């Protein structure tokens, strides 16, 4: 009987310690969230299309470059393809976490053509012979190329009787 009393006391102690540790962790999480929320500043400018987020851990700056031409991505545009309205986006992203600084540029554009997907595929295979080719489960064909941290993509799919062409690049701003 004395042993059962000890076992019940040990179990109560473990449960009490678990509750205390859980409460301390919850309090630390809430106070960290409040600290971050009070110290994060977001600045957005319409002119120049820049958004800046300043946090206690570092800064993030995104610039929109919507006047840039997709051909600056270093990707061929299928002859006769029409750019989809509102599809062209170019942005640069700068991350600064104390001593670590990284700049990236993201570029994307979408086109469409009435030519068959086979014609468009043949064109891109001819223009980009050394690129990796893969096909997704939904039939979308993707060509990709990576060199020195700079990635470029061409994705082809069929929809509504047209071939859709998506072009994208990710890399350092100087390489885009």
VEXDREN-2710 file (C-alpha; in Angstrom, 1 decimal):
% VEXDREN-2710
k/r/px/py/pz
1/UNK/0.0/0.0/0.0
2/UNK/2.8/2.4/0.8
3/UNK/4.3/1.7/-2.7
4/UNK/1.0/2.6/-4.5
5/UNK/1.0/5.9/-2.6
6/UNK/4.6/6.6/-3.8
7/UNK/3.7/5.7/-7.4
8/UNK/0.6/8.1/-7.3
9/UNK/2.8/10.9/-5.9
10/UNK/5.4/10.4/-8.7
11/UNK/2.7/10.4/-11.4
12/UNK/1.2/13.6/-10.0
13/UNK/4.7/15.2/-9.9
14/UNK/5.3/14.3/-13.6
15/UNK/1.9/15.7/-14.6
16/UNK/2.5/18.9/-12.6
17/UNK/6.0/19.3/-14.2
18/UNK/4.6/18.7/-17.7
19/UNK/1.9/21.4/-17.1
20/UNK/4.5/23.9/-15.8
21/UNK/6.9/23.3/-18.7
22/UNK/4.0/23.6/-21.2
23/UNK/2.9/26.9/-19.6
24/UNK/6.4/28.3/-19.7
25/UNK/6.7/27.3/-23.4
26/UNK/3.4/28.8/-24.2
27/UNK/4.3/32.1/-22.4
28/UNK/7.7/32.2/-24.2
29/UNK/5.9/31.6/-27.6
30/UNK/3.4/34.3/-26.9
31/UNK/6.0/36.9/-25.7
32/UNK/8.2/36.1/-28.8
33/UNK/5.2/36.6/-31.1
34/UNK/4.3/39.9/-29.4
35/UNK/7.9/41.1/-29.6
36/UNK/8.2/40.2/-33.3
37/UNK/4.7/41.8/-34.1
38/UNK/5.7/45.0/-32.3
39/UNK/9.1/45.2/-34.1
40/UNK/8.1/44.3/-37.7
41/UNK/7.7/47.3/-40.0
42/UNK/6.3/47.0/-43.5
43/UNK/6.8/49.8/-45.9
44/UNK/5.3/49.8/-49.4
45/UNK/5.8/52.4/-52.1
46/UNK/3.5/52.6/-55.1
47/UNK/6.1/54.5/-57.1
48/UNK/8.9/52.0/-57.9
49/UNK/6.9/49.1/-56.6
50/UNK/9.0/48.4/-53.6
51/UNK/8.0/46.6/-50.4
52/UNK/10.3/46.5/-47.4
53/UNK/9.8/44.3/-44.4
54/UNK/12.1/45.0/-41.4
55/UNK/12.2/42.4/-38.6
56/UNK/14.4/41.9/-35.5
57/UNK/16.0/39.0/-37.4
58/UNK/16.8/40.8/-40.7
59/UNK/15.3/42.7/-43.6
60/UNK/13.4/41.6/-46.8
61/UNK/13.0/43.9/-49.7
62/UNK/11.0/43.1/-52.9
63/UNK/11.0/45.3/-56.0
64/UNK/8.6/45.0/-58.8
65/UNK/10.1/45.5/-62.3
66/UNK/7.1/45.1/-64.5
67/UNK/8.5/47.1/-67.4
68/UNK/11.3/44.6/-68.1
69/UNK/11.1/42.5/-71.2
70/UNK/10.8/38.7/-70.8
71/UNK/13.5/38.2/-73.4
72/UNK/16.0/39.4/-70.7
73/UNK/15.4/36.1/-69.0
74/UNK/17.6/34.5/-71.6
75/UNK/14.8/32.3/-72.8
76/UNK/13.5/32.0/-76.4
77/UNK/9.9/33.1/-76.9
78/UNK/8.0/30.8/-79.3
79/UNK/7.5/32.6/-82.6
80/UNK/4.0/34.0/-82.9
81/UNK/3.1/33.3/-79.3
82/UNK/1.0/36.0/-77.6
83/UNK/1.7/37.1/-74.1
84/UNK/-1.2/36.5/-71.7
85/UNK/-2.6/39.7/-70.3
86/UNK/-1.2/40.4/-66.9
87/UNK/1.1/37.4/-66.9
88/UNK/4.5/39.2/-67.1
89/UNK/6.1/39.7/-63.7
90/UNK/9.6/40.4/-62.7
91/UNK/10.7/41.1/-59.1
92/UNK/13.9/41.1/-57.2
93/UNK/14.2/39.9/-53.6
94/UNK/16.9/41.0/-51.3
95/UNK/17.4/39.2/-48.0
96/UNK/19.7/40.7/-45.3
97/UNK/20.1/38.8/-42.1
98/UNK/22.9/40.6/-40.3
99/UNK/26.2/39.6/-42.0
100/UNK/24.4/37.3/-44.5
101/UNK/23.1/39.0/-47.6
102/UNK/21.4/37.3/-50.5
103/UNK/19.8/38.9/-53.6
104/UNK/17.6/36.9/-56.0
105/UNK/15.5/37.9/-59.0
106/UNK/12.4/36.1/-60.0
107/UNK/11.0/36.5/-63.6
108/UNK/7.9/34.8/-65.1
109/UNK/5.8/35.3/-68.2
110/UNK/3.0/33.3/-69.8
111/UNK/2.3/33.0/-73.5
112/UNK/-0.2/31.1/-75.6
113/UNK/-0.3/29.9/-79.2
114/UNK/-2.8/28.0/-81.4
115/UNK/0.1/25.7/-82.6
116/UNK/0.0/22.2/-81.3
117/UNK/1.9/21.2/-78.2
118/UNK/4.1/18.9/-80.3
119/UNK/5.2/21.8/-82.6
120/UNK/6.0/24.0/-79.5
121/UNK/7.8/21.1/-77.8
122/UNK/9.9/20.4/-81.0
123/UNK/10.8/24.1/-81.1
124/UNK/12.0/24.3/-77.5
125/UNK/13.9/20.9/-77.8
126/UNK/15.7/22.3/-80.8
127/UNK/16.4/25.7/-79.2
128/UNK/17.4/24.3/-75.8
129/UNK/19.1/20.9/-76.7
130/UNK/21.0/20.5/-73.4
131/UNK/18.1/21.1/-71.1
132/UNK/16.5/18.5/-68.8
133/UNK/13.1/17.4/-69.9
134/UNK/10.4/16.0/-67.6
135/UNK/6.7/15.4/-67.8
136/UNK/4.3/15.7/-64.9
137/UNK/1.4/13.5/-64.2
138/UNK/-1.1/16.0/-65.7
139/UNK/0.7/16.0/-69.0
140/UNK/2.6/19.3/-68.6
141/UNK/6.0/19.2/-70.2
142/UNK/8.9/21.0/-68.4
143/UNK/12.3/21.9/-69.6
144/UNK/14.8/23.2/-67.1
145/UNK/18.4/24.3/-66.9
146/UNK/20.5/25.0/-63.8
147/UNK/24.0/26.6/-63.9
148/UNK/25.8/28.2/-60.9
149/UNK/22.6/28.7/-58.9
150/UNK/20.7/30.2/-61.8
151/UNK/17.6/28.3/-62.9
152/UNK/15.5/28.7/-66.0
153/UNK/12.2/26.9/-66.8
154/UNK/9.9/26.4/-69.7
155/UNK/6.6/24.6/-69.0
156/UNK/4.2/23.6/-71.8
157/UNK/0.6/22.5/-71.5
158/UNK/-2.6/22.3/-73.5
159/UNK/-5.8/24.1/-72.5
160/UNK/-8.9/25.2/-74.4
161/UNK/-7.4/24.1/-77.7
162/UNK/-4.3/26.2/-77.3
163/UNK/-0.7/25.5/-76.1
164/UNK/0.3/27.5/-73.0
165/UNK/3.9/28.4/-72.5
166/UNK/5.2/29.5/-69.1
167/UNK/8.7/30.9/-68.9
168/UNK/10.5/31.5/-65.6
169/UNK/13.9/32.2/-64.2
170/UNK/15.4/32.4/-60.7
171/UNK/18.8/33.7/-59.9
172/UNK/21.0/36.5/-58.9
173/UNK/19.9/39.9/-60.3
174/UNK/23.0/40.3/-62.3
175/UNK/22.3/37.0/-64.1
176/UNK/18.7/37.8/-65.0
END
